[in-house]
């Protein structure tokens, strides 16, 4: 299992780097070939349909916790798997029915700012994506099983292959003149193939026990109570990251949605880098909670600080690089002319999430301790406030205004309230956590000076100067962080892996 964990982290970062590289090559081409209007429509419909993922009702996130309680009893585990499979099949069917009904009312959903042609295409996109969501719901249950068994190598490789195959199929189709409809058809087919592969792996490789007899209603009640607050968290995430596009659909139209869509791509990039490490620690967190009982505080504090430091150092490079090079990159390389506001909107989305991103292992800790209810309630209040703030701001400043509303809510909820919660309720020593984070400050001094120099004195007249500046910043940052910010364990991490040459 230890090899699986280490390999999972390494493969996660390899997968992340390759996925991002593909995205940086593929996404600009896709945006240009689709055009600003159709890309905005594609982004809007995808965001709206993603609300159907709420039909999972938070059960996906609950599986790992209840697996940890039942894994030593084969009969209980078989009953648990049968119960979850039944639930997800029913929920997928309900999501499909609901989505198909909603597809008959595109104007009411997407807003009157869309043309008749856009509304017609939106309906087609919605129907296909509804099918994709239904498949994803059931596949997600099997993905949770694979994660609970800590089969991270297979899980990460499967995800990597999916990420690579999608653009390699879609790009030729775009060049042949196909549009957003063909893109979602390809995405749905890949989702179905991955679902089949997940089922095969669970049945024939892991050989999970499944029983549809002895349905435990008391256990279902316990799971439902636990999952209800995870559902609130999912609603909050949907509001924070997707409601702005729906608001812009009613206040501004597809072009402002396209600008916001580009900004949100970079927000997703930051979140991906952060969760790459923390996602593989979910089973370990649940085991600590089960085995240690009330004596979990020390291990949780050390684990959060250890993971948080690594996330902070990685996100520091991304944040500094984006501040210095983001404007030029978006306008001249990534999206093109007309997307200048995407840089400002992205800054409003990215900077406020740095605090929760270096603490996101805390979400797994809350779930493992069954103390995630407070976060759910507080975040729901803040998310609703986000909607109230974003509507007038979006009407006045478009994509930038919508991002400003989201930024304000995230700063209050994630930056202040949750740190108090971790310290007072979960009894995680947040003073120790922030002390460990602040120890890294020396390594940021030289990159910060270089960033100021590049901003003031370097003129990106061509792509060659831009790339040289980017490489220089990355090298200086990595060397400075390695020398001045990394502790001995972090410094030995990569060389140690190279010396041991373990085969995972």
ABEGO torsion letter per residue (X at the ends): XAAAAAAAAAAAAAAAAAAAAAAAAAAAAAAAAAEAAAAAAAAAAAAAAAAAAAAAGGAAAAAAAAAAAAAABAAAAAAAAAAAAAAAAAAAAAAAAAAAAAAABAAAAAEAABBAAAAAAAAAAAAAAAAAAAAAAAAAAAAAAAAAAGBAAAAAAAAAAAAAAAAAAAAAAAAAGBBAAAAAAAAAAAAAAAAAAAAAAAAAAAGBBBBABGBBAAAAAAAAAAAAAAAAAAAAAAAAAAAAAAAAAAAAEAAAAAAAAAAAAAAAAAAAAAAAAAAAAAAAAAAAAAAAEAAAAAAAAAAAAAAAAAAAAAAAAAAAAAAAAAAAAAAAAAAEBGAAAAAAAAAAAAAAAAAAAAAAAAAAAAAAAGAAAAAAAAAAAAAAAAAAAAAAAAAAAEAAAAAAAAAAAAAAAAAAAAAAAAAAAAGBBAAAAAAAAAAAAAAAAAAAAAAAAAAAABBBABAAAAAAAAAAAAAAAAAAAAAAABBAAAAAAAAAAAAAGBBX
